[in-house]
């Protein structure tokens, strides 16, 4: 074995993906010149690369010149996660749009089905706000049932996905509360138009056939 002298110790740092634990690493000073690393500070990358390539070929004629940027290496490490995030975002937007269309159709159907009930309540003195609250309460019940079913499944899937990373965050409960609140607001916003329309309708027209 060739003896070496330790001249310094550095803090632990990630030299692989965050999926892996930080392992032991030794950095050795040597005379190998087949691979070098440089820290550059310039916006003109192309002219700099051209100068480096010309000097490299002058010093090492016949040797191929290749280079790679450090940010590209990190991008390759986490490219799968970036793609998964984009796909999840696209599907989330599409799911919200489809759900809003379904809620709007359901609100229209329920308002039509309860037209006479709303008319009777208004004749008996029910206010517009109370009727809107009555119709909105039914949809909030559906959102609550959906949340009870979806949140445990979402937590299980996210927990399983995070297990692939040696360094990861913990899933906090406030994330699910915030998601439930946003979902309820979207549901109320989607159904509020039909609820207000039904509450403001003239009860005489809805009760004319009675």
C-alpha positions as CSV (number, residue, x, y, z in Angstrom):
1,X,0.0,0.0,0.0
2,X,1.1,3.5,-0.8
3,X,1.0,5.7,2.3
4,X,-0.9,9.0,2.1
5,X,-1.0,12.1,4.2
6,X,-4.3,13.5,5.3
7,X,-4.2,17.3,4.7
8,X,-7.9,18.1,5.5
9,X,-11.4,16.9,6.2
10,X,-14.5,18.3,4.6
11,X,-18.1,18.1,5.7
12,X,-20.4,15.5,4.2
13,X,-22.0,16.5,0.9
14,X,-24.2,14.8,-1.6
15,X,-22.2,13.4,-4.6
16,X,-25.0,11.1,-5.6
17,X,-28.8,11.3,-5.8
18,X,-30.8,12.0,-2.6
19,X,-32.1,8.5,-3.0
20,X,-28.8,7.3,-1.6
21,X,-27.2,7.8,1.8
22,X,-24.0,9.8,2.1
23,X,-21.1,7.3,1.9
24,X,-17.4,7.6,2.6
25,X,-15.4,9.5,0.0
26,X,-11.7,10.2,-0.4
27,X,-10.4,13.0,-2.5
28,X,-6.8,12.5,-3.6
29,X,-4.4,15.0,-5.1
30,X,-2.7,13.6,-8.2
31,X,-1.1,14.3,-11.5
32,X,-3.8,12.7,-13.6
33,X,-4.8,15.2,-16.3
34,X,-7.3,13.2,-18.2
35,X,-10.2,14.8,-16.4
36,X,-10.4,18.2,-14.9
37,X,-13.1,20.4,-13.3
38,X,-13.5,24.1,-13.5
39,X,-15.6,26.7,-11.9
40,X,-16.5,29.4,-14.4
41,X,-18.3,32.7,-14.1
42,X,-19.3,34.0,-17.5
43,X,-22.4,34.4,-19.6
44,X,-20.4,33.6,-22.8
45,X,-20.2,29.9,-22.6
46,X,-19.6,29.2,-26.3
47,X,-16.5,31.3,-26.8
48,X,-15.0,29.9,-23.5
49,X,-15.6,26.3,-24.6
50,X,-14.0,27.1,-28.0
51,X,-10.9,28.5,-26.3
52,X,-10.6,25.5,-23.9
53,X,-11.0,23.1,-26.7
54,X,-8.3,24.7,-28.8
55,X,-5.8,24.7,-25.9
56,X,-6.7,21.1,-25.0
57,X,-6.1,19.9,-28.6
58,X,-2.8,21.8,-28.6
59,X,-1.6,20.1,-25.4
60,X,-3.2,16.7,-26.1
61,X,-3.2,16.2,-29.8
62,X,-5.3,13.2,-31.0
63,X,-7.2,13.0,-27.7
64,X,-11.0,13.5,-27.9
65,X,-12.3,16.6,-26.2
66,X,-15.6,16.1,-24.2
67,X,-17.2,18.1,-21.5
68,X,-20.2,18.1,-19.2
69,X,-21.9,20.7,-17.0
70,X,-22.6,19.9,-13.4
71,X,-26.2,21.2,-13.6
72,X,-26.8,18.8,-16.4
73,X,-25.6,15.9,-14.2
74,X,-28.0,16.9,-11.4
75,X,-30.8,17.3,-14.0
76,X,-30.2,13.7,-15.1
77,X,-30.3,12.5,-11.5
78,X,-33.8,13.9,-10.9
79,X,-35.2,13.9,-14.4
80,X,-37.6,11.0,-13.5
81,X,-39.0,13.0,-10.5
82,X,-39.4,16.1,-12.7
83,X,-41.3,14.1,-15.3
84,X,-43.5,12.5,-12.6
85,X,-44.3,15.9,-11.2
86,X,-45.3,17.4,-14.6
87,X,-47.5,14.3,-15.4
88,X,-49.1,14.5,-11.9
89,X,-49.8,18.2,-12.4
90,X,-51.4,17.7,-15.8
91,X,-53.6,14.9,-14.5
92,X,-54.5,16.9,-11.4
93,X,-55.7,19.8,-13.6
94,X,-57.7,17.5,-15.8
95,X,-59.2,15.8,-12.8
96,X,-60.3,19.1,-11.2
97,X,-61.8,20.2,-14.5
98,X,-63.8,17.0,-14.9
99,X,-64.9,17.1,-11.3
100,X,-66.1,20.7,-11.7
101,X,-68.1,19.8,-14.7
102,X,-69.6,16.8,-12.8
103,X,-70.4,19.0,-9.8
104,X,-72.0,21.7,-12.0
105,X,-74.2,19.1,-13.7
106,X,-75.2,17.6,-10.4
107,X,-76.0,21.0,-9.0
108,X,-78.2,21.7,-11.9
109,X,-80.0,18.4,-11.6
110,X,-80.5,18.8,-7.8
111,X,-81.8,22.4,-8.2
112,X,-84.3,21.2,-10.8
113,X,-85.4,18.3,-8.6
114,X,-85.9,20.6,-5.6
115,X,-87.5,23.5,-7.4
116,X,-90.9,23.1,-5.6
117,X,-89.3,22.5,-2.2
118,X,-87.3,25.7,-2.6
119,X,-90.5,27.5,-3.7
120,X,-92.4,26.3,-0.6
121,X,-89.5,27.3,1.7
122,X,-89.5,30.8,0.2
123,X,-93.2,31.2,0.6
124,X,-92.9,30.1,4.2
125,X,-90.3,32.9,4.8
126,X,-86.9,31.2,4.1
127,X,-84.2,33.7,3.2
128,X,-82.0,33.4,0.1
129,X,-78.9,32.8,2.3
130,X,-80.6,29.9,4.1
131,X,-81.6,28.2,0.8
132,X,-78.1,28.7,-0.6
133,X,-76.6,27.2,2.6
134,X,-79.1,24.3,2.4
135,X,-78.1,23.4,-1.2
136,X,-74.4,23.9,-0.5
137,X,-74.5,21.7,2.5
138,X,-75.4,18.7,0.4
139,X,-72.3,19.1,-1.8
140,X,-70.0,19.7,1.2
141,X,-71.2,16.3,2.5
142,X,-70.1,14.7,-0.8
143,X,-66.7,16.5,-0.5
144,X,-66.3,15.2,3.0
145,X,-67.0,11.6,2.0
146,X,-64.6,11.9,-0.9
147,X,-61.9,13.3,1.4
148,X,-62.4,10.5,3.9
149,X,-61.8,8.0,1.1
150,X,-59.0,9.8,-0.7
151,X,-56.8,11.1,2.1
152,X,-55.7,7.7,3.5
153,X,-55.0,6.4,-0.1
154,X,-53.0,9.6,-0.9
155,X,-51.0,9.3,2.3
156,X,-50.2,5.7,1.7
157,X,-49.0,6.3,-1.9
158,X,-46.9,9.3,-0.9
159,X,-45.4,7.5,2.0
160,X,-44.5,4.6,-0.2
161,X,-42.9,6.9,-2.8
162,X,-40.9,8.8,-0.2
163,X,-39.4,5.5,1.1
164,X,-37.2,5.4,-2.1
165,X,-35.3,8.4,-0.8
166,X,-32.7,8.2,1.9
167,X,-33.3,11.9,2.7
168,X,-37.0,12.8,2.7
169,X,-39.6,15.0,4.4
170,X,-42.5,13.8,6.6
171,X,-46.0,14.2,5.4
172,X,-47.8,16.7,7.7
173,X,-51.5,16.6,8.4
174,X,-51.8,20.3,7.5
175,X,-51.3,19.3,3.8
176,X,-54.4,17.2,3.9
177,X,-56.4,19.9,5.7
178,X,-55.3,22.5,3.2
179,X,-56.2,20.2,0.3
180,X,-59.6,19.6,1.8
181,X,-60.2,23.3,2.3
182,X,-59.2,24.0,-1.3
183,X,-61.4,21.2,-2.6
184,X,-64.4,22.5,-0.6
185,X,-63.8,26.1,-1.9
186,X,-63.7,24.7,-5.5
187,X,-66.9,22.7,-5.0
188,X,-68.7,25.7,-3.5
189,X,-67.5,28.0,-6.3
190,X,-68.7,25.5,-8.9
191,X,-72.1,25.0,-7.4
192,X,-72.8,28.5,-6.1
193,X,-74.1,29.7,-9.5
194,X,-76.9,27.1,-9.6
195,X,-77.6,27.5,-5.8
196,X,-78.0,31.3,-6.1
197,X,-80.1,30.9,-9.3
198,X,-82.4,28.5,-7.5
199,X,-82.6,30.6,-4.4
200,X,-83.5,33.8,-6.4
201,X,-86.1,32.1,-8.6
202,X,-89.7,33.4,-8.3
203,X,-91.6,30.8,-6.2
204,X,-94.8,31.6,-8.0
205,X,-93.4,30.0,-11.2
206,X,-92.2,26.9,-9.4
207,X,-95.5,26.4,-7.6
208,X,-97.8,27.3,-10.5
209,X,-98.6,23.6,-11.3
210,X,-99.6,22.9,-7.7
